Amino acid sequence: MTTSHDAARRAFWAEQMELGYELIGRVLPFEVTECGEGFASIPDAAAAANVEMLFSDSKIAGELERVFYIREGLVQDLVTIGREMNNRGWILKIEDGYRSMEMQSQLVRKPELFDAILRKCIWENGGDLPAAEMVFRRAIVLIANIPKIGTHMSGSAVDISVFRRDDGSEVWRGNSYLEMSERTPMRSPFVDASDLQNRLDITAMMEEYGFIHFPYEFWHYNQGDAMAHLLSGQPSPARYGPVHWDRVTNEVTPYDDPLSPLNPMEVIEREIDAARTRATQ
């Protein structure tokens, strides 16, 4: 790969990450009036509607199981999208749904993901170890280290992949979930035209029913939260914010402090040291 091409990839990545950080700065003060709506099971709703869907069987972090639930007001839209994908010969796969504070906090520190972010930061920094502040900024964009921007914690987001019904092959988007590179932004110029078209076709189906795409990850869609309202130009207060969810009673409780980092700077610094140790083993 030529030096000039590598420089272009690095410049694009840095630009996209800074744009993502700027977007988050606009989301943080956006008004949320939590509606108190409970959650619904995506697998149960799909089964009841006879819609074929797939669900990830991997752990989110450590031994924590993924939680395929979303706000009650969104589940039927998601099932309708699944039905339309079935009619097209596709199967919607839900990679991730709701995340608790514990799940999101651990995800930021998950060695595979944290190491990937650190490697990209070193690459972006010309091969030198970056300052912890840079890693902190990237973690905010890529793994939502602040609850207000973590739409999975609002129960208003899904990460998805799409597969073909006839042969089970993935509808290819340039990479599979969970990619962490200059190919990750939705409109990355570093994916083939056909792969970009698949991304845009899937996005059109999601956005027809109100699920807005996050520009810096080709697999993430959300609705009804501050991020979605801002990206879609809706000035009214968002109805979904980060909540603790009681699975037994189906009651939600808004976070006391949705603006505080889940992993503050000192934790990020410790994780950088741990990642460097892992890299030498």
HUCORTA-V495248 format. One record per backbone hydrogen bond with DSSP energy under -1.0 kcal/mol. NH is the residue of the N-H (numbers start at 0). CO is the residue of the C=O. E is the energy in kcal/mol with one decimal. If there is no record, write none. Layout:
# HUCORTA-V495248
nh: {NH/NH}
co: {CO/CO}
e: {E/E}
This chain:
# HUCORTA-V495248
nh: {5/6/7/8/9/10/11/12/13/14/15/16/17/18/19/20/21/22/23/24/25/26/27/29/32/34/39/41/44/45/46/47/48/49/50/53/55/59/63/68/69/70/71/73/74/77/78/79/80/81/82/83/84/85/86/87/88/89/90/92/93/94/95/97/97/98/103/104/105/106/107/113/114/115/116/117/118/119/120/121/122/123/124/125/126/134/135/136/137/138/139/140/141/142/147/148/149/150/152/154/155/157/158/159/160/162/163/164/167/170/171/183/185/187/195/196/197/198/199/200/201/202/203/204/205/206/207/208/209/210/211/213/216/217/220/221/222/228/229/230/231/233/237/238/239/242/243/245/249/252/254/259/261/266/267/268/269/270/271/272/273/274/275/276/277/278/280}
co: {1/2/3/4/5/6/7/8/9/10/11/12/13/14/15/16/17/18/19/20/21/22/23/26/237/238/69/67/40/41/42/43/44/46/45/91/93/63/60/66/39/154/37/70/70/73/74/75/76/77/78/79/80/81/82/83/85/84/162/160/53/158/158/66/68/151/99/100/101/102/103/109/110/111/112/113/114/115/116/117/118/119/120/122/121/130/131/132/133/134/135/136/137/138/257/145/146/148/149/151/150/220/95/218/92/90/168/88/163/161/169/180/214/184/191/192/193/194/195/196/197/198/199/200/201/202/203/205/206/205/221/219/213/183/157/211/155/224/225/226/227/228/30/223/223/152/252/250/245/243/241/256/144/263/263/264/265/266/267/268/269/270/271/272/273/274/277}
e: {-2.2/-2.4/-2.0/-2.3/-2.5/-2.6/-2.3/-2.5/-2.5/-2.3/-2.8/-2.5/-2.0/-2.3/-2.4/-2.0/-2.2/-2.4/-2.2/-1.8/-1.0/-1.7/-2.2/-1.7/-3.2/-2.5/-3.1/-2.5/-1.9/-2.5/-2.5/-2.4/-1.4/-1.2/-2.9/-2.3/-2.2/-2.5/-2.5/-1.7/-2.0/-2.6/-2.1/-2.1/-1.1/-1.9/-2.3/-2.4/-2.1/-2.2/-2.3/-2.4/-2.3/-2.2/-2.4/-1.1/-1.5/-3.4/-2.9/-2.9/-2.8/-2.9/-1.3/-1.0/-1.2/-1.5/-2.6/-2.6/-2.4/-2.2/-1.8/-3.2/-2.7/-1.3/-2.4/-2.7/-2.6/-2.1/-2.3/-2.6/-2.5/-3.0/-1.8/-1.6/-3.1/-1.3/-2.6/-2.1/-2.2/-2.5/-1.6/-1.4/-2.9/-2.1/-2.6/-1.2/-1.0/-1.6/-1.9/-1.1/-2.0/-2.4/-1.8/-2.4/-2.1/-2.4/-3.1/-2.7/-1.4/-2.9/-1.1/-2.2/-2.0/-1.8/-2.5/-2.2/-1.8/-2.0/-2.5/-2.8/-2.4/-2.4/-2.3/-1.6/-2.1/-3.1/-1.4/-1.0/-1.6/-2.0/-3.0/-1.9/-1.8/-1.1/-2.3/-2.2/-2.0/-2.5/-2.3/-2.6/-2.0/-2.8/-2.3/-1.3/-1.8/-2.4/-3.0/-2.8/-2.2/-2.4/-1.9/-1.0/-3.1/-1.0/-1.9/-2.4/-1.7/-2.4/-2.1/-1.8/-2.2/-2.5/-2.3/-1.8/-2.3/-1.9/-1.0}
